[in-house]
Structure formats: C-alpha cells, structure tokens
Amino acid sequence: MKKSLQESPPRSLGSDSDGNDQVHDQSIVIPGKLAAPADSFEEKEHSWSVTSLTPTDLSIQVQGITFNVHKYPLVSKCGYIQRLELQPSISNMGYDLKLENFPGGSETFAVVLRFCCGLPVDFNSNNIAPLRCASEFLEMTEEFEDGNLIAKTEAFLTFVVLSSWKDTITVIKSCETLSPWAENLQIVRRCCDSIAWKASREISTSGDAANEEGWWFDDVATLGIEHFIRIIAAIKARVTKPKIIGKCIMHYADRWFPGMDIELGGLQGYGYGKNELQVSVYGGKEGGGIGHSKEQKTIIESLISMLPPQQEAVSCKFLFKMLRMAMVCSATPALISDLEKRVGIMLEDANVNDLLIPNYRNAKLVNSPEQCAMHDTDVVQRIVEYFLMHEQQQQQQKSGKCNISKLLDNYLAEIARDQNLSITKFQVLAEALPENARTCDDGLYRAIDTYLKTHPLLSEHDRRRLCKIMNCEKLSLDACMHAAQNDRLPLRTVVQVLFSEQVKMRAAMVEKEPVPSGNITEQAGNQSSTDTEIKTLKAELEIVKMTMAELQSDYSDLQREYEKRSHKQKRVSGWSFSWRKIKNSFQAKVDEDETRDEQQRPKAFRRRLSLS
C-alpha cells in the first residue's frame, strides 16, 4: 500500500478544531532527510517502511506498531532517545527500541515524528493532552531546540484550550487514559479549575439559579467520576449554595443511572415475583458483568460521599433512589447507614412508594421463607428509628409524628399483602412509633385486616397478638362498625370494638341534642344529669369487662374440648352448639344488666338510651 505524507493539509498553532481533524494514521514513515518530505512509504504487516533513497537506521515499536525511521530527526529534539545507546537492529526482534507505556499510543507517536521532521502538525483539543504527555516522556525541551514540542503544547493548552469551555471538556475527557502523566503535568487540575471558575461565574451572574438546572450540567455529567469529584470540589470552594451542588449531583446520577427513574410502586409490584421485581429494578444492569458492577459501585459511593450536609441540598425522593442503588451495588455499610440517617431526617417528605424498597438479597443465600419477603422492612425500621431520634433531639411538636404515622400505616397496608412477611416484622414496624403518635387507628386497623386476609392460616394466638397493637378506642365510628362485622378478628377484639362503638354512638347523640335555653338552675341540673350518665357508663363498662372475662373463660374451655374431638362432623356440631351457648349467655347477661339499669336510671336518661 502506497501513501503520501502530504495527504493531511497543514494547520497552524491554535487553528480552529471544530472539525476534529487530527492524525489518525496507525503508523508513519519518516523521510531520510530532515524536513524533506519523502515521496512515498510502504505499509507492511504491523510495520511501516520508508521508500526513499536513504535507508532507515532505526526501528521503534510503539503499541505493537513498528516505525522504521531515521535516527537524526529524533535525536536532535528528544532528550530521551539521545541518552539511549541504540544498538544495531537485530533481525529476529525487528526493532532497536521499544517504548513501553507511551502516552497516547502509536497515533500520538506518529504525530510526534511528523513534528520532529518539520512537517505540519495539527494541534486540537483531542490530541493536545496526549502530545503534551508524549513530549514530556521524550524530554522534548527547549534545551535541544527553541520552540520544541513541550513549549508549543503548553502554549496551546494555556491560551487556546483553557479559554474555551468546550475544548476544556474535550481535553479533560482525553486525560482519562493518560494517567499518571496528565496528573503529574497538572493538566487535569488546570482543566478542572477552569471549568469550576466558569461554572461559578455563571452561578453568580444568574439570578435565581438554585431553582433551575444550569446549562453546564449536561457537559459536566459526561465526565468520569474522578474528574467530576474534582470539579465539584472546586465549585464548592467558590459557591456557597448547597442546592446548586445537589442539583448537579442529581443530574450526574440521572445521567449514569437512568434506571433510577423507574418507579417501584407497591400496587404494581404485587403481581410479580421477587426475581421479576429485581430485574425491573436493575433495568438491564445485570448484563453488564462484574466490571460494570464495580464501576457503578464506585460511582454510587463517590456520589454519596459528595452530598452536601445541608438538608435542602437534595430531595428525599433522590435520597431513596440513591439508597436503592447503593443496596443493589453492595456499597459500603457506613455509606448506606449515612443515607438511612439522612432519609430519616427528611421522612416527612416521603411517600409510600419511596418506602417500598425491594429485598435485594440473593435468592441462593436465602435460608427461610421470611427472607424471601418482597420488601426490605429492616431498612424502613431503621429509617423510622432515625426519624424518632431526630425528633427527640429537635424536641418538635406532635404534628410531625402524626404525618409519619399515616405514612407508616399506609406502608403497613401495602406490605401486608406479602405472604412471606412474618408477623414479627409486621408487629415491630407497627409498634415502632410511640403510642401517642397516632390520633386515629383506622389506618392501622386497615393494615391489620389486610394482613389477616392475606394470612388466613394464622393461629388464634397470633390473631390476638396482632390485634393488641390496635387501640379500639381510637377507631372511628365507621371503622368500629366494620370491625364489629369482621369475622377475621378474634372474639376479644370484637367485644372491645362493640363497646367502643356503643360509647361513640351515645357520645354522638349527646352532641346532637339541642342545648336547653333555661336559667342557671336548669343548666346545673343538666350538668348533674350528665355526670350521672357518665357514672352509669362507667358501671356498664365494668359489667361488660366482667362478662367478657367470663366469655373468654368459657371460650377457652370449649376450645380445649373441641381439640379433643376426633370426628370432623362432631367437631362442627359441637362448635355450633358451643357458639350458640356463648351467644345466648352473653345476650341473657346483657338483657339482665340493661333491665336492672333501666329501673335505676332517671326518665330523661332512659329516653336518651331508647333513642340509641
């Protein structure tokens, strides 16, 4: 194959490089006479040979490509090659010199050879960093020639690249494969400082920049995580707005983890198995292999470490997304714990879908059905504990806990549909909040009822254990009416609900009665009548408690008798007879108590009772 060295048009230093024109030759042949172009050269397998009148006297191998060149152009400008004692070429090796770990590889070395021979060289943002590192490697200083490659590349970097935002971004990307040369020559630091200075100036000149994304977010998000960390650190030193830093980190995370935007709604997740749900979370990441997973783990851990400590820097939803990704990538436990604490502080801004964190445990390591639960409740429990600790430190009022109680009750109602969720985990979560945190237990009752419906094989002991979490006195009238007819609840709970319902109905009717317009004496009489009614209600409460205790004792005896029966039909018949016995006994005792109370109450109170 024949090629001419004059195929590439010459360009001057600092010329426009928007066309991204650069030397792409895999190898090059240098003419035998300095600054005198060769007519042609011949390409062979993994080597280049010059076709000129003067034979070549030096073979150099770079990245598997052999360059057959003349020694004098290189020795006159490269201190590294000048210091070497070059030996005659050995036929079995095919080269005199092998440059290991040459910055930029064979393409950059080809451009260096063109420069040494005085041929036109194009400096642009794509090749300037490799050329700067290569010139340092070859020691192309001013000691050997004025205007050597080190001086020219430094001038281009300083006066052309760093003054342009686009060129600076391009150069810093090209430095990702030039470590440690780019670091030692301060190319990365200068580029990061230039980007941070331009971004900070944009933030200071724009008015309300904290509420919108900067135009520079997209460019910065395309950089590698190491360079992104340095840019953010430089911006932090100049900008005191944590919300700007937080938005930039959020934009970077969305760029590198597009699957973070997948909503894992609880209602949509119940139709899928555990493995199917995990695949939807990974968003195709599983095909990336081990290396891809390590890269994601590095990015996640770096982003978590970079988050500003201020609460308003990032949203609660973003923290939950980061927490999920950190769990998927098996990030450092300390960083995951730090995320959980931050989420706990902002828990009031969360919703139920945020709390529905899938269980990412490996199915091969699961030893019990409880560990196959669809959602990770341990994480939510720790988050709630961090919230309570923060509330205690801040000594805030009760309103925050009320909002969290509604959130937690809705979360319990969602996870209660999981058949693998153990009753212990459900109970621990339900009892995580203090007793005074809930003003109404309707949400908790709905969650308990959902759990009982999903787990119909629960024993009577577990049902009573579950219902003890709920305070029947905090149920609304509608919830009491529903619970009174709910056959999934244990008998003791139904009796408590019935009494609570009766009390609430009487209280509601008392509130609806018109206020009498009389003198002070009549009002005092009404007050006395109200006190009498309260005392009567307390007496009825004691009677109901005694009746309930007797019924519980009868029920326990009948249950033991029922377990002794072996024949199925006899057991069903005995249970029906026993239930009628309990019902008749309870009705007889209640009728007897009401008859006795009717004789003792005043007429006004009997009339109010008859209305109920």
Salt bridges, closest charged atoms under 4 A:
ASP21 OD2 - ARG11 NH2 2.67
GLU45 OE2 - HIS46 NE2 3.99
GLU100 OE2 - LYS98 NZ 3.42
ASP122 OD2 - ARG11 NH1 3.63
GLU136 OE1 - ARG132 NH1 2.84
GLU139 OE2 - ARG83 NH2 2.50
GLU145 OE2 - LYS77 NZ 3.18
GLU154 OE2 - ARG132 NE 2.75
GLU154 OE1 - ARG190 NH1 3.09
GLU183 OE1 - ARG230 NH1 2.60
ASP193 OD2 - ARG189 NH1 3.14
GLU213 OE1 - HIS251 ND1 3.29
ASP218 OD1 - HIS251 NE2 2.53
ASP261 OD1 - LYS321 NZ 3.22
GLU340 OE2 - ARG382 NH2 2.91
ASP354 OD1 - LYS317 NZ 3.15
ASP378 OD2 - ARG361 NH2 3.49
ASP378 OD1 - LYS425 NZ 2.93
ASP409 OD1 - ARG438 NH2 2.93
ASP449 OD1 - ARG488 NE 2.93
ASP462 OD1 - ARG465 NH1 3.86
GLU513 OE2 - ARG608 NE 2.61
GLU533 OE2 - ARG608 NH1 1.95
GLU540 OE1 - ARG506 NH1 2.72
GLU540 OE2 - ARG601 NH2 1.91
GLU550 OE1 - LYS589 NZ 3.13
ASP557 OD1 - ARG560 NH2 2.28
GLU561 OE2 - ARG565 NH2 2.93
ASP593 OD1 - ARG596 NH2 3.12
ASP597 OD2 - ARG601 NH2 3.87
GLU598 OE1 - ARG606 NE 3.72
